[in-house]
Every structure is written in structure tokens, then in C-alpha cells.
Amino acid sequence: MADHHVYVLECADGTLYTGYTTDVERRVAEHDAGEGAKYTRGRTPVTLRHVESFNSRSMAMSREHAIKSLSRAEKEELIDEG
């Protein structure tokens, strides 16, 4: 069962944030409430732009790292393809 997720948010200032969670809806709500990552606080509201699901935490964490290593243009391409 694919219950590990990597997501990309677009913050109100136009920046992109990538994270990992087991519950996307809850995590996005936490970011919007200012209870998520320090980076997204003050950059709300956020918009969910991309989600990928995996069967294991390690696979999801590896993908999160890979996405975080992408350039802004590459992340936008990923979102557009998604």
C-alpha cells in the first residue's frame, strides 16, 4: 500500500517547498495553519502542486531528496508533467 508521500507546495510568495508525509491532507492543513515546517510559516497560504506516493518510507525519502536537488525550472517541469 502506497502510504508514504512526497509533495510539493507553492507558497504565497511563489516559492516551492518539498516535503514528506504519510497524510497529505493533514500535512497541507498544518502548513496552512503555520504549524508545518519553519520555511512555510509566514508564506501561507500554500497550494498543493504535486504528490508522489510510495510503498516504503525509504523510497519516499530518497525521492524527496532528489526533488529537493532539482532546480526551480526542473521542479516546475515536474509539476507541469504531473
SVG drawing of the C-alpha trace seen along z (x, -y; Angstrom):
<svg xmlns="http://www.w3.org/2000/svg" viewBox="-7 -37 28 39">
<polyline fill="none" stroke="black" stroke-width="0.4" points="0.0,0.0 1.4,-3.4 1.1,-5.3 4.3,-7.4 4.1,-10.6 6.4,-13.3 4.7,-16.6 5.5,-20.0 3.7,-23.1 3.7,-26.5 3.8,-29.2 2.0,-32.5 5.3,-34.2 5.7,-31.9 8.5,-29.7 8.3,-25.9 8.6,-23.6 9.1,-19.9 8.2,-17.5 7.4,-14.0 4.3,-12.8 2.0,-9.8 -1.1,-12.0 -1.0,-14.7 -4.3,-16.4 -3.3,-16.8 0.2,-18.0 -1.0,-20.7 -3.5,-21.9 -0.6,-22.1 1.4,-24.2 -1.6,-26.5 -2.1,-26.8 1.5,-27.9 2.3,-24.6 4.2,-23.0 7.9,-23.5 9.6,-26.6 10.1,-27.5 6.4,-27.7 5.5,-29.8 4.7,-33.3 4.4,-32.1 0.8,-31.0 -1.5,-30.1 0.1,-27.2 -1.1,-25.3 -0.5,-21.6 1.1,-21.3 2.4,-17.8 2.2,-14.5 4.0,-11.2 3.2,-8.0 5.5,-5.2 5.2,-1.8 8.1,-2.5 9.4,-5.4 12.9,-4.9 11.7,-5.2 9.8,-8.3 12.7,-9.9 15.0,-9.2 12.6,-10.8 12.2,-13.8 15.9,-14.3 16.0,-14.0 13.3,-16.6 15.0,-19.0 18.1,-18.7 16.3,-19.9 16.5,-23.4 13.4,-25.6 12.9,-25.1 13.1,-21.3 10.6,-21.4 8.2,-23.4 8.6,-20.9 7.8,-18.1 4.7,-19.9 3.6,-20.5 4.0,-16.9 2.3,-15.7"/>
</svg>
